[in-house]
């Protein structure tokens, strides 16, 4: 695209084939609007609201603390501000627009029923500092969610206060550390397979352990012999992801758990991929001692900016006494109450390692997750995992003839299909496929992860995509793969139909422009 000049945008652009094509003076392409930065819209003296200076009262006494010079904020009227952010919102991609095929991230559809229940006054209006007796209904909902999570995982207890997946990992490892210290042992090594989630080694290190990597076999699973041969009195446990980040079920997890327990260690399972096995497999039956559950990945609470997050941690009988505070407890008479520090001695949790957060957790996320669970029931949750696995295998088999699928012969994949750029023409890479997918109107898949596969493309369709929707996505992927295999040079400069073209991502990361260079910067 030609650069803008003093009089506006040049009315022409040079296409990839060298031809000159007409272009609008505004920079807009139909209803795809060109939107400058808000500081570039700035006009001195403009404001959305006028406020008279206070002449008396408590506010007037604060005037001496006001800044001497005006803040470097953009001047816009209220309609201009509304239009700016509305136009920006039209450049967003969301699960409500199309599939979000991020492998290992499970960007699920958020049912509107969940949102309706979460907005009920009895849930939406409560405050964490309210007296306990005024939120008995909230405690009951939390207890019911706890019962479901414990039942679905086959575990003994659950900690609901962790705020997200990595926070949940930390919670589980702190429970393991507390259990080891209670036995008077000194175990400082955590084994992390190459096929585990990327946050696992960072969390183990943050919890004070030293991390050692365990290799993967040729079929993308944990090398069980290498893992078992490393066990010993210095190993606190293993952090394993199941299904793993290659999209495969770890078939030997029970054998691994038995070996780890026999050596005195504990098994932490990363539950980010629980969506692939919920209702089908209980991690507790596989010997897992601790596992976090990303509510947004398995039970459809909002992800990212729609959060806040929630990462409950289920615990085995061996680790339950060390669970963090506070927690809900159901008494013999059915009454539910929140157990805090002053009560732990009488409830059998005197070994709790302490708190993960000031309060119990994210009530809005609990409400949404419980609504999702109750609306599906046991049979519905089982169908969720079956459909997620079916959709992923549909994509795997539909693309394996045009994209390298390194573990296609290792058996069916689980919730995500893994490809690589190994079969593309020289000079073409995963990045070209991802950028081309933007032109096709789809959000790109996860790229270059997991690290065990060079040029990885990890695709997770989830369970809610229809066959027609999957066929549209597959058709675009096949077209891009065939273009890359044929050496179509135009793919190297994709995307072409977006407000901005491809960035030099290395330069952008190393030399970001973070300061507005306008007149008043």
Secondary structure, DSSP 8 states (H G I E B T S, - for coil): ----BTTBS-SEEE-TTS-EEE--SSS-BTTB-----TTTT--TT--S-------SSTTGGGGGGS-SS--------HHHHHHHHHHHHTT---TTTS---BTTT------HHHHHHHTSHHHHT--TTS-GGG-HHHHHHHHHHHHHHHHHHT-SEEE----SHHHHHHHHHHHHHHHHHHTT----EEEEETTS-THHHHHHHHTT-EEEEE-B-TTSSB-HHHHHHH-STTEEEEEEESS-TTS---TTHHHHHHHHHHTT-EEEEEGGGGGGTTTT--GGGGT-SEEEEEHHHHS----GGG----EEEEE-HHHHTT--B-EEEE-TTS-EEEE-GGGGGGGT-TT---BSSSSS--HHHHHHHHHHHHHHHHHHHHHHHHHHHHHHHHHHHHHTTTSB-TTGGGS---S-EEEBSTTS-TT--HHHHHHHHHHTT----EES-STTSTT-EEE---SS--HHHHHHHHHHHHHHHHHHHHT-GGGGG---SSSS----HHHHHHS---S--STT-
